[in-house]
Amino acid sequence: MTIDILSWVFLVSGGLLGVIGGIGIHRFPDFYSRLHAAGTTDTLCAIFILLGLGLQAGLSLEAFKLFLIFVFLFFTSPTASHALANAAMHGGLKPKLDESNSEAKL
């Protein structure tokens, strides 16, 4: 019973993080901040969902497969975000900066 409750907490938390990431992609002003919202919440969302599914599976072959998926996502998601940001920077896409705060810093 406790494992089921903990599993559902992780599953719901992962789902909520996915929704928050989608809202961040919609609301943020430029490519780089949207990429940050997508990359960060994507990785954490996947961790929570896979952890919840792993608790439901118990110690089994399915849990091992979920762990392998987690390892794959843990390395590829940040790498893909970095590659996208690097390609955008080399393509000449500049971040949107707040001009009103730049004068105050001088």
MMTF fields as JSON, N, C-alpha, C and O atoms, coordinates in Angstrom:
{
  "mmtfVersion": "1.0.0",
  "mmtfProducer": "UNKNOWN",
  "numBonds": 423,
  "numAtoms": 424,
  "numGroups": 106,
  "numChains": 1,
  "numModels": 1,
  "chainsPerModel": [1],
  "groupsPerChain": [106],
  "chainIdList": ["A"],
  "bondAtomList": [4, 2, 8, 6, 12, 10, 16, 14, 20, 18, 24, 22, 28, 26, 32, 30, 36, 34, 40, 38, 44, 42, 48, 46, 52, 50, 56, 54, 60, 58, 64, 62, 68, 66, 72, 70, 76, 74, 80, 78, 84, 82, 88, 86, 92, 90, 96, 94, 100, 98, 104, 102, 108, 106, 112, 110, 116, 114, 120, 118, 124, 122, 128, 126, 132, 130, 136, 134, 140, 138, 144, 142, 148, 146, 152, 150, 156, 154, 160, 158, 164, 162, 168, 166, 172, 170, 176, 174, 180, 178, 184, 182, 188, 186, 192, 190, 196, 194, 200, 198, 204, 202, 208, 206, 212, 210, 216, 214, 220, 218, 224, 222, 228, 226, 232, 230, 236, 234, 240, 238, 244, 242, 248, 246, 252, 250, 256, 254, 260, 258, 264, 262, 268, 266, 272, 270, 276, 274, 280, 278, 284, 282, 288, 286, 292, 290, 296, 294, 300, 298, 304, 302, 308, 306, 312, 310, 316, 314, 320, 318, 324, 322, 328, 326, 332, 330, 336, 334, 340, 338, 344, 342, 348, 346, 352, 350, 356, 354, 360, 358, 364, 362, 368, 366, 372, 370, 376, 374, 380, 378, 384, 382, 388, 386, 392, 390, 396, 394, 400, 398, 404, 402, 408, 406, 412, 410, 416, 414, 420, 418],
  "bondOrderList": [1, 1, 1, 1, 1, 1, 1, 1, 1, 1, 1, 1, 1, 1, 1, 1, 1, 1, 1, 1, 1, 1, 1, 1, 1, 1, 1, 1, 1, 1, 1, 1, 1, 1, 1, 1, 1, 1, 1, 1, 1, 1, 1, 1, 1, 1, 1, 1, 1, 1, 1, 1, 1, 1, 1, 1, 1, 1, 1, 1, 1, 1, 1, 1, 1, 1, 1, 1, 1, 1, 1, 1, 1, 1, 1, 1, 1, 1, 1, 1, 1, 1, 1, 1, 1, 1, 1, 1, 1, 1, 1, 1, 1, 1, 1, 1, 1, 1, 1, 1, 1, 1, 1, 1, 1],
  "groupList": [{"groupName": "MET", "atomNameList": ["N", "CA", "C", "O"], "elementList": ["N", "C", "C", "O"], "formalChargeList": [0, 0, 0, 0], "bondAtomList": [1, 0, 2, 1, 3, 2], "bondOrderList": [1, 1, 2], "singleLetterCode": "M", "chemCompType": "L-PEPTIDE LINKING"}, {"groupName": "THR", "atomNameList": ["N", "CA", "C", "O"], "elementList": ["N", "C", "C", "O"], "formalChargeList": [0, 0, 0, 0], "bondAtomList": [1, 0, 2, 1, 3, 2], "bondOrderList": [1, 1, 2], "singleLetterCode": "T", "chemCompType": "L-PEPTIDE LINKING"}, {"groupName": "ILE", "atomNameList": ["N", "CA", "C", "O"], "elementList": ["N", "C", "C", "O"], "formalChargeList": [0, 0, 0, 0], "bondAtomList": [1, 0, 2, 1, 3, 2], "bondOrderList": [1, 1, 2], "singleLetterCode": "I", "chemCompType": "L-PEPTIDE LINKING"}, {"groupName": "ASP", "atomNameList": ["N", "CA", "C", "O"], "elementList": ["N", "C", "C", "O"], "formalChargeList": [0, 0, 0, 0], "bondAtomList": [1, 0, 2, 1, 3, 2], "bondOrderList": [1, 1, 2], "singleLetterCode": "D", "chemCompType": "L-PEPTIDE LINKING"}, {"groupName": "LEU", "atomNameList": ["N", "CA", "C", "O"], "elementList": ["N", "C", "C", "O"], "formalChargeList": [0, 0, 0, 0], "bondAtomList": [1, 0, 2, 1, 3, 2], "bondOrderList": [1, 1, 2], "singleLetterCode": "L", "chemCompType": "L-PEPTIDE LINKING"}, {"groupName": "SER", "atomNameList": ["N", "CA", "C", "O"], "elementList": ["N", "C", "C", "O"], "formalChargeList": [0, 0, 0, 0], "bondAtomList": [1, 0, 2, 1, 3, 2], "bondOrderList": [1, 1, 2], "singleLetterCode": "S", "chemCompType": "L-PEPTIDE LINKING"}, {"groupName": "TRP", "atomNameList": ["N", "CA", "C", "O"], "elementList": ["N", "C", "C", "O"], "formalChargeList": [0, 0, 0, 0], "bondAtomList": [1, 0, 2, 1, 3, 2], "bondOrderList": [1, 1, 2], "singleLetterCode": "W", "chemCompType": "L-PEPTIDE LINKING"}, {"groupName": "VAL", "atomNameList": ["N", "CA", "C", "O"], "elementList": ["N", "C", "C", "O"], "formalChargeList": [0, 0, 0, 0], "bondAtomList": [1, 0, 2, 1, 3, 2], "bondOrderList": [1, 1, 2], "singleLetterCode": "V", "chemCompType": "L-PEPTIDE LINKING"}, {"groupName": "PHE", "atomNameList": ["N", "CA", "C", "O"], "elementList": ["N", "C", "C", "O"], "formalChargeList": [0, 0, 0, 0], "bondAtomList": [1, 0, 2, 1, 3, 2], "bondOrderList": [1, 1, 2], "singleLetterCode": "F", "chemCompType": "L-PEPTIDE LINKING"}, {"groupName": "GLY", "atomNameList": ["N", "CA", "C", "O"], "elementList": ["N", "C", "C", "O"], "formalChargeList": [0, 0, 0, 0], "bondAtomList": [1, 0, 2, 1, 3, 2], "bondOrderList": [1, 1, 2], "singleLetterCode": "G", "chemCompType": "PEPTIDE LINKING"}, {"groupName": "HIS", "atomNameList": ["N", "CA", "C", "O"], "elementList": ["N", "C", "C", "O"], "formalChargeList": [0, 0, 0, 0], "bondAtomList": [1, 0, 2, 1, 3, 2], "bondOrderList": [1, 1, 2], "singleLetterCode": "H", "chemCompType": "L-PEPTIDE LINKING"}, {"groupName": "ARG", "atomNameList": ["N", "CA", "C", "O"], "elementList": ["N", "C", "C", "O"], "formalChargeList": [0, 0, 0, 0], "bondAtomList": [1, 0, 2, 1, 3, 2], "bondOrderList": [1, 1, 2], "singleLetterCode": "R", "chemCompType": "L-PEPTIDE LINKING"}, {"groupName": "PRO", "atomNameList": ["N", "CA", "C", "O"], "elementList": ["N", "C", "C", "O"], "formalChargeList": [0, 0, 0, 0], "bondAtomList": [1, 0, 2, 1, 3, 2], "bondOrderList": [1, 1, 2], "singleLetterCode": "P", "chemCompType": "L-PEPTIDE LINKING"}, {"groupName": "TYR", "atomNameList": ["N", "CA", "C", "O"], "elementList": ["N", "C", "C", "O"], "formalChargeList": [0, 0, 0, 0], "bondAtomList": [1, 0, 2, 1, 3, 2], "bondOrderList": [1, 1, 2], "singleLetterCode": "Y", "chemCompType": "L-PEPTIDE LINKING"}, {"groupName": "ALA", "atomNameList": ["N", "CA", "C", "O"], "elementList": ["N", "C", "C", "O"], "formalChargeList": [0, 0, 0, 0], "bondAtomList": [1, 0, 2, 1, 3, 2], "bondOrderList": [1, 1, 2], "singleLetterCode": "A", "chemCompType": "L-PEPTIDE LINKING"}, {"groupName": "CYS", "atomNameList": ["N", "CA", "C", "O"], "elementList": ["N", "C", "C", "O"], "formalChargeList": [0, 0, 0, 0], "bondAtomList": [1, 0, 2, 1, 3, 2], "bondOrderList": [1, 1, 2], "singleLetterCode": "C", "chemCompType": "L-PEPTIDE LINKING"}, {"groupName": "GLN", "atomNameList": ["N", "CA", "C", "O"], "elementList": ["N", "C", "C", "O"], "formalChargeList": [0, 0, 0, 0], "bondAtomList": [1, 0, 2, 1, 3, 2], "bondOrderList": [1, 1, 2], "singleLetterCode": "Q", "chemCompType": "L-PEPTIDE LINKING"}, {"groupName": "GLU", "atomNameList": ["N", "CA", "C", "O"], "elementList": ["N", "C", "C", "O"], "formalChargeList": [0, 0, 0, 0], "bondAtomList": [1, 0, 2, 1, 3, 2], "bondOrderList": [1, 1, 2], "singleLetterCode": "E", "chemCompType": "L-PEPTIDE LINKING"}, {"groupName": "LYS", "atomNameList": ["N", "CA", "C", "O"], "elementList": ["N", "C", "C", "O"], "formalChargeList": [0, 0, 0, 0], "bondAtomList": [1, 0, 2, 1, 3, 2], "bondOrderList": [1, 1, 2], "singleLetterCode": "K", "chemCompType": "L-PEPTIDE LINKING"}, {"groupName": "ASN", "atomNameList": ["N", "CA", "C", "O"], "elementList": ["N", "C", "C", "O"], "formalChargeList": [0, 0, 0, 0], "bondAtomList": [1, 0, 2, 1, 3, 2], "bondOrderList": [1, 1, 2], "singleLetterCode": "N", "chemCompType": "L-PEPTIDE LINKING"}],
  "groupTypeList": [0, 1, 2, 3, 2, 4, 5, 6, 7, 8, 4, 7, 5, 9, 9, 4, 4, 9, 7, 2, 9, 9, 2, 9, 2, 10, 11, 8, 12, 3, 8, 13, 5, 11, 4, 10, 14, 14, 9, 1, 1, 3, 1, 4, 15, 14, 2, 8, 2, 4, 4, 9, 4, 9, 4, 16, 14, 9, 4, 5, 4, 17, 14, 8, 18, 4, 8, 4, 2, 8, 7, 8, 4, 8, 8, 1, 5, 12, 1, 14, 5, 10, 14, 4, 14, 19, 14, 14, 0, 10, 9, 9, 4, 18, 12, 18, 4, 3, 17, 5, 19, 5, 17, 14, 18, 4],
  "groupIdList": [1, 2, 3, 4, 5, 6, 7, 8, 9, 10, 11, 12, 13, 14, 15, 16, 17, 18, 19, 20, 21, 22, 23, 24, 25, 26, 27, 28, 29, 30, 31, 32, 33, 34, 35, 36, 37, 38, 39, 40, 41, 42, 43, 44, 45, 46, 47, 48, 49, 50, 51, 52, 53, 54, 55, 56, 57, 58, 59, 60, 61, 62, 63, 64, 65, 66, 67, 68, 69, 70, 71, 72, 73, 74, 75, 76, 77, 78, 79, 80, 81, 82, 83, 84, 85, 86, 87, 88, 89, 90, 91, 92, 93, 94, 95, 96, 97, 98, 99, 100, 101, 102, 103, 104, 105, 106],
  "secStructList": [7, 2, 2, 2, 2, 2, 2, 2, 2, 2, 2, 2, 2, 2, 2, 2, 2, 2, 2, 2, 2, 2, 2, 2, 2, 2, 2, 7, 1, 1, 2, 2, 2, 2, 2, 2, 2, 2, 2, 2, 2, 2, 2, 2, 2, 2, 2, 2, 2, 2, 2, 2, 2, 2, 2, 2, 2, 7, 1, 1, 2, 2, 2, 2, 2, 2, 2, 2, 2, 2, 2, 2, 2, 2, 2, 2, 2, 2, 2, 2, 2, 2, 2, 2, 2, 2, 2, 2, 2, 2, 6, 6, 7, 7, 7, 7, 7, 7, 2, 2, 2, 2, 2, 2, 2, 7],
  "xCoordList": [0.818, 0.0, 0.864, 0.576, 1.917, 2.796, 3.535, 3.723, 3.952, 4.653, 3.716, 4.142, 2.457, 1.493, 1.29, 1.234, 1.181, 0.995, 2.23, 2.114, 3.405, 4.647, 4.814, 5.283, 4.426, 4.487, 3.579, 3.98, 2.367, 1.44, 1.897, 1.652, 2.547, 3.095, 4.144, 4.156, 5.028, 6.04, 5.411, 5.827, 4.417, 3.775, 3.044, 3.148, 2.321, 1.597, 2.578, 2.369, 3.643, 4.657, 5.318, 5.545, 5.624, 6.204, 5.26, 5.675, 3.991, 3.002, 2.852, 2.748, 2.839, 2.736, 3.964, 3.844, 5.135, 6.331, 6.292, 6.767, 5.731, 5.574, 4.657, 4.925, 3.584, 2.65, 3.314, 3.152, 4.051, 4.758, 5.786, 5.952, 6.472, 7.422, 6.736, 7.271, 5.564, 4.809, 4.36, 4.366, 3.975, 3.602, 4.824, 4.723, 5.98, 7.212, 7.591, 8.044, 7.414, 7.715, 6.792, 7.21, 5.574, 4.603, 4.838, 4.672, 5.215, 5.252, 6.585, 6.603, 7.701, 9.001, 9.252, 8.748, 10.036, 10.104, 11.019, 10.738, 12.096, 13.019, 13.39, 13.002, 14.142, 14.495, 15.277, 15.009, 16.229, 17.115, 16.382, 16.616, 15.515, 14.761, 13.734, 13.46, 13.17, 12.255, 12.998, 12.485, 14.198, 15.01, 15.371, 15.395, 15.648, 15.954, 14.737, 14.865, 13.574, 12.356, 12.086, 11.709, 12.274, 12.008, 13.04, 12.678, 14.3, 15.353, 15.339, 15.5, 15.148, 15.154, 13.937, 14.076, 12.768, 11.569, 11.448, 10.869, 11.983, 11.933, 12.711, 12.223, 13.907, 14.737, 14.122, 14.025, 13.709, 13.136, 11.791, 11.481, 10.999, 9.719, 9.942, 9.244, 10.911, 11.203, 11.705, 11.353, 12.526, 13.027, 11.863, 11.788, 10.956, 9.844, 8.907, 8.48, 8.591, 7.68, 8.311, 7.65, 9.568, 10.228, 10.413, 10.335, 10.654, 10.76, 9.417, 9.363, 8.345, 7.01, 6.673, 6.115, 7.006, 6.757, 7.639, 7.216, 8.878, 9.774, 9.279, 9.428, 8.691, 8.109, 6.919, 6.718, 6.139, 5.014, 5.492, 4.854, 6.616, 7.118, 7.792, 7.815, 8.338, 9.049, 10.415, 10.906, 11.019, 12.308, 12.05, 11.787, 12.127, 11.84, 12.626, 13.358, 12.46, 13.101, 12.565, 13.308, 11.293, 10.71, 11.358, 11.599, 11.637, 12.29, 13.7, 14.154, 14.393, 15.726, 15.654, 16.496, 14.664, 14.49, 14.162, 14.653, 13.337, 13.033, 14.288, 14.463, 15.156, 16.413, 17.3, 17.937, 17.343, 18.131, 17.58, 18.345, 16.257, 15.646, 16.015, 16.303, 16.009, 16.395, 17.833, 18.105, 18.752, 20.152, 20.289, 21.021, 19.582, 19.619, 19.107, 19.745, 17.967, 17.399, 18.243, 18.334, 18.857, 19.675, 20.864, 21.278, 21.412, 22.551, 22.152, 22.806, 21.105, 20.78, 19.977, 20.134, 19.141, 18.319, 19.16, 18.985, 20.065, 20.91, 21.856, 22.158, 22.313, 23.191, 22.445, 22.995, 21.206, 20.404, 20.11, 20.144, 19.825, 19.578, 20.825, 20.742, 21.97, 23.221, 23.494, 23.916, 23.255, 23.484, 22.553, 22.974, 21.301, 20.366, 20.792, 20.744, 21.207, 21.644, 22.911, 23.057, 23.82, 25.062, 24.778, 25.371, 23.884, 23.524, 22.835, 23.071, 21.992, 21.321, 22.325, 22.221, 23.287, 24.297, 25.174, 25.48, 25.575, 26.379, 25.558, 26.118, 24.259, 23.387, 23.1, 22.465, 23.562, 23.4, 22.187, 21.861, 21.518, 20.353, 20.826, 21.482, 20.488, 20.904, 19.803, 18.622, 20.18, 19.153, 18.474, 19.079, 17.21, 16.459, 16.826, 16.618, 17.37, 17.799, 16.874, 16.308, 16.723, 15.906, 16.732, 17.708, 16.342, 17.109, 17.0, 17.912, 15.928, 15.758, 16.722, 17.149, 17.083, 18.008, 19.459, 20.321, 19.763, 21.158, 21.723, 22.919, 20.924, 21.413, 21.658, 22.565, 20.887, 21.041, 22.339, 22.893, 22.826, 24.036, 25.291, 26.356, 25.18, 26.362, 26.677, 27.636],
  "yCoordList": [-1.197, 0.0, 1.266, 2.221, 1.264, 2.423, 2.63, 3.764, 1.536, 1.631, 2.174, 2.956, 1.774, 2.3, 3.803, 4.531, 4.26, 5.691, 6.471, 7.512, 5.976, 6.636, 6.642, 7.619, 5.547, 5.458, 6.492, 7.161, 6.626, 7.603, 9.03, 9.912, 9.271, 10.603, 10.947, 12.062, 9.996, 10.237, 10.404, 11.267, 9.585, 9.683, 11.015, 11.644, 11.435, 12.712, 13.886, 14.856, 13.8, 14.859, 14.971, 16.076, 13.844, 13.871, 14.453, 15.216, 14.1, 14.671, 16.171, 16.91, 16.626, 18.064, 18.814, 19.916, 18.218, 18.862, 18.951, 19.928, 17.939, 18.0, 19.123, 19.811, 19.314, 20.407, 21.761, 22.693, 21.873, 23.119, 23.431, 24.589, 22.413, 22.616, 23.091, 23.942, 22.556, 23.015, 24.457, 25.213, 24.832, 26.231, 27.132, 28.229, 26.672, 27.448, 27.631, 28.707, 26.59, 26.706, 27.741, 28.486, 27.781, 28.729, 30.167, 31.111, 30.334, 31.664, 32.391, 33.622, 31.67, 32.343, 33.076, 32.666, 34.17, 35.072, 34.645, 34.989, 33.912, 33.616, 32.14, 31.361, 31.786, 30.391, 29.788, 28.655, 30.517, 29.961, 29.704, 28.683, 30.605, 30.367, 29.251, 28.484, 29.157, 28.048, 26.721, 25.711, 26.731, 25.513, 25.099, 23.909, 26.063, 25.758, 25.139, 24.16, 25.711, 25.165, 23.753, 22.883, 23.521, 22.199, 21.186, 20.074, 21.544, 20.597, 20.214, 19.042, 21.189, 20.918, 20.091, 19.071, 20.526, 19.8, 18.456, 17.52, 18.346, 17.077, 16.001, 14.885, 16.338, 15.368, 15.012, 13.834, 16.013, 15.746, 15.03, 14.165, 15.382, 14.722, 13.241, 12.381, 12.95, 11.556, 10.78, 9.614, 11.417, 10.744, 10.348, 9.208, 11.288, 10.997, 9.929, 9.03, 10.024, 9.055, 7.663, 6.676, 7.577, 6.269, 5.699, 4.485, 6.554, 6.079, 5.543, 4.507, 6.243, 5.763, 4.441, 3.543, 4.316, 3.058, 1.938, 0.785, 2.294, 1.288, 0.78, -0.403, 1.655, 1.201, 0.277, -0.681, 0.553, -0.322, -1.684, -2.701, -1.709, -2.957, -3.836, -5.058, -3.238, -4.025, -4.448, -3.894, -5.434, -5.958, -6.976, -8.147, -6.521, -7.409, -6.941, -5.953, -7.664, -7.3, -5.968, -5.191, -5.703, -4.435, -3.251, -2.211, -3.405, -2.333, -2.101, -0.958, -3.153, -2.997, -2.271, -1.421, -2.597, -1.909, -0.43, 0.43, -0.136, 1.256, 1.997, 3.177, 1.303, 1.899, 2.214, 3.267, 1.313, 1.561, 2.746, 3.539, 2.866, 4.027, 5.3, 6.324, 5.239, 6.4, 6.827, 8.016, 5.865, 6.189, 6.831, 7.807, 6.281, 6.847, 8.288, 9.165, 8.539, 9.888, 10.847, 12.033, 10.339, 11.174, 11.76, 12.886, 11.009, 11.506, 12.22, 13.187, 11.769, 12.342, 13.638, 14.495, 13.807, 15.017, 16.279, 17.245, 16.314, 17.511, 17.704, 18.835, 16.603, 16.705, 17.304, 18.135, 16.889, 17.441, 18.921, 19.709, 19.305, 20.716, 21.553, 22.652, 21.026, 21.748, 21.869, 22.925, 20.802, 20.829, 21.831, 22.54, 21.893, 22.87, 24.305, 25.17, 24.556, 25.906, 26.279, 27.418, 25.335, 25.595, 25.879, 26.789, 25.114, 25.338, 26.693, 27.388, 27.064, 28.361, 29.501, 30.509, 29.345, 30.389, 30.517, 31.629, 29.393, 29.432, 29.935, 30.487, 29.753, 30.261, 31.74, 32.318, 32.363, 33.804, 34.229, 35.415, 33.307, 33.659, 34.209, 33.514, 35.451, 36.111, 36.005, 36.003, 35.917, 35.894, 37.252, 38.294, 37.217, 38.457, 38.984, 38.311, 40.189, 40.791, 41.927, 42.589, 42.151, 43.253, 44.525, 44.675, 45.434, 46.668, 47.638, 48.438, 47.594, 48.552, 48.255, 49.183, 46.997, 46.65, 46.832, 46.931, 46.881, 47.002, 48.359, 48.451, 49.432, 50.761, 50.87, 51.587, 50.19, 50.246, 49.567, 49.918, 48.606, 47.871, 48.665, 48.391, 49.642, 50.436, 51.383, 52.149],
  "zCoordList": [0.0, 0.0, 0.0, -0.722, 0.809, 0.873, -0.443, -0.883, -1.069, -2.346, -3.42, -4.27, -3.394, -4.358, -4.198, -5.189, -2.98, -2.73, -3.164, -3.812, -2.812, -3.206, -4.727, -5.31, -5.346, -6.801, -7.45, -8.402, -6.946, -7.515, -7.254, -8.077, -6.144, -5.874, -6.924, -7.445, -7.239, -8.266, -9.65, -10.423, -9.961, -11.272, -11.45, -12.503, -10.444, -10.525, -10.544, -11.272, -9.749, -9.755, -11.124, -11.618, -11.731, -13.072, -14.094, -14.966, -13.995, -14.909, -14.73, -15.709, -13.48, -13.215, -13.727, -14.262, -13.563, -14.088, -15.61, -16.19, -16.253, -17.704, -18.126, -19.111, -17.396, -17.694, -17.429, -18.216, -16.339, -16.029, -17.109, -17.492, -17.599, -18.689, -19.954, -20.665, -20.245, -21.406, -21.271, -22.243, -20.074, -19.832, -19.988, -20.537, -19.506, -19.652, -21.102, -21.493, -21.915, -23.34, -23.985, -24.871, -23.549, -24.117, -23.637, -24.409, -22.386, -21.783, -21.902, -21.936, -21.966, -21.959, -23.27, -24.315, -23.223, -24.367, -25.512, -26.66, -25.253, -26.337, -26.366, -25.496, -27.379, -27.62, -26.463, -26.063, -25.927, -24.901, -23.58, -22.934, -23.182, -21.948, -22.156, -21.233, -23.346, -23.639, -23.639, -23.158, -24.176, -24.185, -22.768, -22.454, -21.921, -20.518, -19.823, -19.087, -20.06, -19.45, -19.941, -19.156, -21.219, -21.776, -21.307, -20.923, -21.331, -20.97, -19.506, -19.165, -18.643, -17.208, -16.792, -16.117, -17.192, -16.763, -17.468, -16.915, -18.676, -19.391, -18.637, -18.461, -18.198, -17.483, -16.133, -15.787, -15.376, -14.053, -14.163, -13.344, -15.159, -15.397, -15.701, -15.163, -16.559, -16.904, -15.697, -15.519, -14.863, -13.659, -12.757, -12.298, -12.505, -11.604, -12.173, -11.448, -13.449, -14.044, -14.074, -13.75, -14.454, -14.49, -13.086, -12.896, -12.114, -10.735, -10.244, -9.581, -10.565, -10.182, -10.859, -10.227, -12.137, -12.84, -12.304, -12.22, -11.941, -11.359, -10.024, -9.718, -9.225, -7.952, -8.194, -7.448, -9.217, -9.549, -10.045, -9.774, -10.775, -11.341, -10.298, -10.447, -9.246, -8.248, -8.785, -9.768, -8.129, -8.593, -9.69, -9.416, -10.932, -12.056, -13.278, -13.225, -14.362, -15.609, -16.128, -16.729, -15.902, -16.334, -15.618, -16.231, -14.332, -13.576, -14.104, -14.16, -14.487, -15.071, -16.409, -16.701, -17.214, -18.486, -18.269, -19.0, -17.271, -16.941, -16.484, -16.789, -15.754, -15.322, -16.531, -16.576, -17.5, -18.708, -19.498, -20.046, -19.557, -20.212, -19.469, -20.089, -18.136, -17.335, -17.622, -17.792, -17.678, -17.953, -19.329, -19.493, -20.321, -21.66, -21.671, -22.254, -21.035, -20.999, -20.172, -20.49, -19.116, -18.234, -18.985, -18.708, -19.928, -20.689, -21.979, -22.368, -22.643, -23.949, -23.874, -24.744, -22.883, -22.812, -22.593, -23.336, -21.605, -21.476, -22.673, -23.056, -23.248, -24.412, -25.602, -26.325, -25.804, -26.899, -26.663, -27.608, -25.439, -25.137, -25.404, -25.954, -25.012, -25.261, -26.759, -27.231, -27.5, -28.944, -29.63, -30.544, -29.198, -29.765, -29.457, -30.332, -28.219, -27.855, -28.611, -29.055, -28.759, -29.492, -30.965, -31.544, -31.568, -32.974, -33.147, -34.135, -32.198, -32.286, -32.151, -32.849, -31.265, -31.085, -32.33, -32.76, -32.905, -34.135, -35.323, -36.27, -35.281, -36.336, -36.226, -37.108, -35.15, -35.004, -34.196, -34.166, -33.55, -32.743, -31.402, -30.627, -31.146, -29.909, -28.87, -29.216, -27.59, -26.54, -26.415, -26.667, -26.024, -25.809, -24.424, -23.414, -24.395, -23.138, -22.762, -23.631, -21.49, -20.991, -21.047, -20.312, -21.916, -22.132, -20.961, -20.751, -20.202, -19.097, -17.963, -17.277, -17.739, -16.671, -17.08, -16.208, -18.369, -18.797, -18.444, -18.165, -18.441, -18.087, -16.589, -16.168, -15.793, -14.343, -13.902, -12.86, -14.674, -14.305, -14.626, -14.073, -15.51, -15.879, -14.783, -14.885]
}
